[in-house]
Amino acid sequence: MSPKSVKFVKSVKSVKSVKFGATLSSFPRPIRQEGRSLWESSLAKRTSKSSALIVSGLLVAATVGLAACGAATYTEAGGLPNKMLTPGAINPAVTQTNIKSTICVIGWTATVRPPATYTNQLKYSQLHSGYNLGGDLNLRDYEEDHIVPLEIGGNPTSTLNLFPQPRNIKYSSYVKDQLENQMHQLVCSGRVSLKTAQSVFLTNWEKGYVKYVGRLP
């Protein structure tokens, strides 16, 4: 195990909140839940559930904890989320039958989009828990992005659906935005079902880009 992975796993096991450095003192402290940040609390709950599963005596708590808490992997070729940490989540209030009164209404996403104070706090917690690109902890280098976009019924506030997507990589949030707009148009025009559009982002949005937009830039 690499030193970075060891450091990350220890930080999750201890579940201690991070301290703000001088360079980030202007940002608000992460939301606390019983002494934990919002991200740490969510991660601890999922790790606890995974650790409780023992299949035929082969799945032990330590192994599950290590797998579930592994540091996110980013490369210069892409910016896919770590599915072990942020698999994506949908908004149960949005269904195929009500899209004309929800996601297809101009300005609707603004009514459910979480405030920047929430996403900045979550982004800070995630980056300092090891969910980052090469140790880069600069908040400005990431967009706290919804894996399943709000415009096709993604969950607005779930920590399962928000991840720190790097801006300075080949397939960044700017590229993903093009696919989000395309899928929104396809859903609202009736050419693609809501479930199909959501599955594009719940699996691999880069492959979805090739299918619905064209060659990746």
N, C-alpha and C positions, 0 to 999 in steps of 0.2 A: 504494500500500500504506500502511495506517495506521501511525503510530508504534508502536502496540502489536504489530502483526503483525511489523514489522521487528525489534523487540526480541526477540520470541519466536523468529523464524527464526534470528537471530544466536545465541541461547542454545542452540539445537539444533545448529547448525553447529559451534560451539566445543566442544560437549559437555562443558562445565565443570560441576562439581557446585556446587549452590547452598550458600551459607553461612547458618547459622541466625542470625536476628536475636535481639536481646535478649528480645523478647516471646515468642519460641518456644523459648527455650533449654532449657525443660524437656522438650521432645520429643527422642526419640533420633534420631541421624543416620540418613539413608536408607541402606539396604543398598548396599554398594559392589561393583561388578563391574569390575575393572581401572580404577579411578579414576572410574567412573561410578556414578550412582545406579541402582537397579533399573529405574525408569521410563525414564531416559535410555538405558540399555543396550538395553532392549526397543525403544524408539522408533528408536534408531540402526540396529538390525538391520533393522527394517521399512523405514526410509527408504533404506538401502543397497540392499535388494532391489528396491525400486520404482525407484530411480535407475538400476538396471542395465538396465531395460527400455527398448528403443527400438523403437517401432512405426512403420515406413515413414519413418523419419527425422524424424517429427513430434514424438515424445516425447523431450524432452531432460532431462538430469539435473536441471538447475536448476528446471525447471517441476514435475517430479515431486516434488522435495524440498519446494518451496513448498506444493504441494497437500497432501502427506502430513503436513506439519508445521504446517498452519494452526491458529491458535488456535481453541479450542472456542467454539461459539456457543450462548448460552443467552438466553432471553427471559423476560419475566414471565409469558408465556402457557404455557410448557412447559419441561420439563427433559429433553429427549431427548439422548442421548449423541452425541458427535461420532464418526460412523461411520468417519472416516478414521483416527482414533486408537484407538478402542475399539469394534470391530464386534461384539463378543460372542464367546463360545466355550463349547462344551459339554464335559461331563465324559464321556470315552469309557468310563468304568467303569459308567455308567448307561445301560441299554438298555430297550427296551420289554418285553423278556422277563424282566428282573429287577427291575422297579419295586416288586414286592411285598416284595422283600427289601432294597430300598435306600430310595428317596425316600418310599415309602408307609409306612415304619416310623417310628413316633413317636420322635423324638429322633435320627434318622439324620443330619440335617444338622449336628448338633453335632459329629459325628465327623469331618466334612470341612471345617468352617468354619475359615478361617485366623485366627490370633490377632490381637488389636487392634494389637500391635506391628508386625505386617506391614502391615496395612491403613493404619495411621497414617503409616508411613514412605512408603508408596506414594502416599497422598493428598497428603502434603507435597510430594513430588517432582512430582506432576502439577500441583498448583496453581501451583508456582513455575516450571513449564515453560510456563505460559500457559493451562493447562486450568482456567479459573475463570470466575466470573460478574462481569464489570465490574471486574476487578482485586481482588476480595475474596479475601484469602489466609487468612482466619480458618478454621481447621480445623473449628470447631464449627458453621460455617454449611453444612457439607456432610456427606453420608453417603457413605462409600465403598461404593458399591452394586454388586452383581452384576447385570450387564445381563440375562443369563439366570439366573434365580434358582436357588439350590442345590436348592430343593424340586422343581424340574422338570429337574434334571440339568445345571445350569450349572457351568462349570469353577470350582473354588474359588479358585485362586491365579493364574490366567493374567492378565497385565496387559491382555490383550485383552478381558477380561470384567469388569474393575473400573474404575469411573469415579467422580469426585467429583460426586455429584448434589446440587444446591443444595436446602436445606431451605426457604428463604424465598421460594418461587415458587409460582404457582398450582397447577401440577401437579407437586407435589414427590414425594419418596420415600414420603411417607405415603399418597398416592393410589396410587402404583405398588404398594405393599404389598397393597392391597385386590385388585388384579388377580392378584398372585402367589398369594394364598391361594385365589382362585377357580379359577385354572388348576390348582393342585395338587389341589384337590378333584375337578375334572373329569377329570384324568388318572387319579387313583387309583380313581375310580368307573367308569372305562372309557368315559366319554362322549366323551373327546377323546384322541387319540393323543399320545404323548410328543413326537413330531416336530412335530405341529401346535402344541402348546403352546409349544415352544421357538421356533418361527418367529414367534410373536406378539411375542416380545421381541427377536428378531434383526432385525425389520423396524421396527415402530412401535408401541410399547406403548400409546400414547394411543388409537390406533385400535382396538387390541385391547380396551381398557377399554370402549369404547363397544359393541363387539360382544358381549362376554362378561359385563360387569357392568351397564352402563347409561350414561346421560348423565354426562359428566365434571362434577364438582362446580364 
